[in-house]
Structure formats: C-alpha cells, structure tokens
Amino acid sequence: MSGIKQESVARFKKKEAVIGIVGLGYVGLPLMLRYNAIGFRVLGIDIDESKVVKLNAGQSYIEHIPGEKIALARKTGFEATSDFSRASECDALILCVPTPLNKYREPDMSFVINTTDAIKPYLRKGQVVSLESTTYPGTTEEELLPRVQEGGLQVGEDIFLVYSPEREDPGNPNFETRTIPKVIGGHTPNCLEVGVALYEQAIDQVVCVSSTKAAEMTKLLENIHRAVNIGLVNEMKVVADRMGIDIFEVVDAAATKPFGFTPYYPGPGLGGHCIPIDPFYLTWKAREYGLHTRFIELSGEVNQAMPEYVVSKLMDGLNERGRALKGSRVLVLGIAYKKNVDDMRESPSVEIMELIQAKGGIVAYSDPHVPVFPKMREHHFELSSEPLTPESLASFDAVVLATDHDRFDYDAISQHASLLVDSRGKYRAPQAHIIKA
C-alpha cells in the first residue's frame, strides 16, 4: 500500500509529476505560473472555452498577470483544455473553483460538486486531489471523499485527498504565491505526506494541520477576523461621523500604539472573493450544530449596510444643493473591489451603482482597470469607463469615490467635481464640497 504513496512523493520531488489545475482564475493562474516556473508540466482545465483559447494563445485575461508570463509558460510545458477526461494525465488535481453564496446567503457548492463529478471518472491510483476553494468545515470529507472513492479507489492508500486553502491577494506587491505560507490538512497521514510533497516544491513554507476540517476552519478564521474588524471600524465610522470626528484620523492615531492594536480602515462595504462571503459559510454550518454565530452575523449586517450608507450621504449632499438623487448624474470612481486591480468579485461599488439607479439617478463609472463593465453572475450594466477630464468631472452632479486606485488624479477630481462623496478617506482636509462617507 505504501508503495503507491512513495511513488507519488518521489514523482513530486523529482518534478516528474504533471500538475493539473482545475479553474484558471485569480487563484489557479498564479499557481500554474509558479509550478511552471520551477519545471513542472502543468495542465490547466477550465469549463470556459474562451479562457482556454486565450491561454493557449499566450494571452492573459487578468490585469496583474502579464501576457508575457502566459506566453513563456506555453513555451515551457503549460497547456489549457476544457476536456475534463485529460484529468487522468495529471498526478495532482488542484481544484480552484468559485464558492459563492446563493440568493439566500447560503453556500453555493455547485462549482465544487460539479467539478468533482467531472473529474471523478478519470481518477486513478497515485493521484492527489487538493481542494483550495474556501468552504465550510467538513466539505472535503462530506462532498469530495465519497465521490473520489465511488469508483473503488481507497483514499489514503490508492489515491490521496487534502484541503489547502488559497491565500492569494491580487495586486499585493509584497507577497507572491511562493512566499505566502501554505496551510494543508490531509484526510489521512498518507494523504498529508503526499500533499506536502506536492506543495513544498512550489511554496517556501508549508504549515500542516491535523485534518481537512482544521484547514477549512483556518481559512474561515483568517477572513472572519478581517470581516469582524472591518465591521467594527465601519460601525465606529458612523458613530464618529455623527459626532463630527474623522474616523481615519482616529485610526491613524490609534495605529501608533506599538502593541495590542491593528489598524483596519472603513470603506463602502466588503468586496473580493473571501471576506464578504466566507463568514456566511461558517454561520450556515454552525446551524447544523445548533449554534448561532451572533458576533459574525452582526459584523456581516454592518458591512452589508455600508453601500446604503454611502448612498444616503450622497443624497444628503445633493439635498443640501437643492437637488434630488432622481435625475441627477452620478459618477462612481472605481468599481473593482479594491485598489489597483481589475477584480470585480463582490465589489460594493456595483451595489452602490444599483442603489443609485434604483432611486432614479443616472449612473456612470470611471475605472482605469475596468474599461468595460464585465459580465457578472448577478449584476449587469451596459457601460464603459468614462474618461476623467475637467469637463467630464464638471458635467456630473456628484462624484462618488468608491475604490481608491493610485492611477486617479485626486487633485483634479477634487478641483473639478461639484460634489465629491469620499468613502475611502483620501481627502483628509475638510472642504465644503467633499462629504466623507
């Protein structure tokens, strides 16, 4: 039995293994580039044929991943395919697929389940299957384990199953795939050993935990920690505003304390693939155990209320100038979920745009990283990014700063906008036409 395990470990250590990455998005693509860069043959599998065509042509569809890197990877052993039967060629199958919420704010596991079902007929002895998608504790055991074993393969002996949560931070220049420590939990000790052999080739530090459940919970704790602290400071923002205090000044001052305080800054709401979603994975699973995670759910409520808070400040500002939001032209600056990226997942800017439109406002946007409003699962606007000229800025009744990209000319924006709603604290000095939100 141990012979299969030893052969698998040896193939990874000798870099003879074929790495299969299923889901070629913000997580899968950087992982592909890393394994390719250190000499592994990588097969990327994705249901989106347009992505497959672009990648095989040496092109990128993610702004912070240059096309030159994809082109180089194509020359050195990377190939993309939409043919899931080719999973049989891979020694490792790393699943990097979305885990969104449905309309009831419950986990949508369809991508994980459908992907596992798609590769299931092609699993063979000696492979390791690793789930990287953020999910609730128990997913690997409850959803992947029975499917992987359905064809008669024994997990821990014939085939190996691990959970290792992704920790990508798109656009962060201080960290890359290699330098971010990798948490991993195996279904059995043999699974863990093979999983470590897979990841230790590509990642500087691999952190082992006792089970797949512990690894799943680790990822949730990381993101719930951020969500709760952002919820706290967003609530403090509303209180401080009512008292005439600048919350950004207060956070900056508190951050000078060298111990016991970590600065979190308020904003227009939560965005990205993790922080707005992951807490609900735990609250949903906790109900199975008769537990009500009040602290987590309260922070979620506070954070979800922020787009409406920003729009209420916009309405106050227009009202002071004798205008209603209905019929007003409003420019939203920045629609990516955070600065300096083109990532639109769960962006609060989109909700702000929808709220403005629902109240009769005429909405437009400007974002140097998103030239055309993309196709999204739940949101749609037939819009392109507006050029930021003195004339265009002055033509709007109000400008809402939602995402503080470095490429914006903040002096010009302040100079030419008649009303500016700042949800990111870029403008610290009080000005009559700037409203902090």
Secondary structure, 3 states (H helix, E strand, C coil): CHHHHHHHHHHHHCCCCEEEEECCCCCHHHHHHHHHHCCCEEEEECCCHHHHHHHHCCCCCCCCCCHHHHHHHHHCCEEEECCHHHHHHCCEEEECCCCCECCCCCECCHHHHHHHHHHHHHCCCCCEEEECCCCCCCHHHHHHHHHHHCCCCCECCCEEEEECCCCCCCCCCCCCHHHCCEEEEECCHHHHHHHHHHHHCCCCCEEECCCHHHHHHHHHHHHHHHHHHHHHHHHHHHHHHHCCCCHHHHHHHHCCCCCCCCCCCCCCCCCCCCCCCHHHHHHHHHHHCCCCCHHHHHHHHHHHCHHHHHHHHHHHHHHHCCCCCCCCEEEEECCCCCCCCCCCCCCHHHHHHHHHHHCCCEEEEECCCCCECCCCCCCCCCCECCCCCHHHHHHCCEEEECCCCCCCCHHHHHHHCCCEEECCCCCCCCCCCEEEC
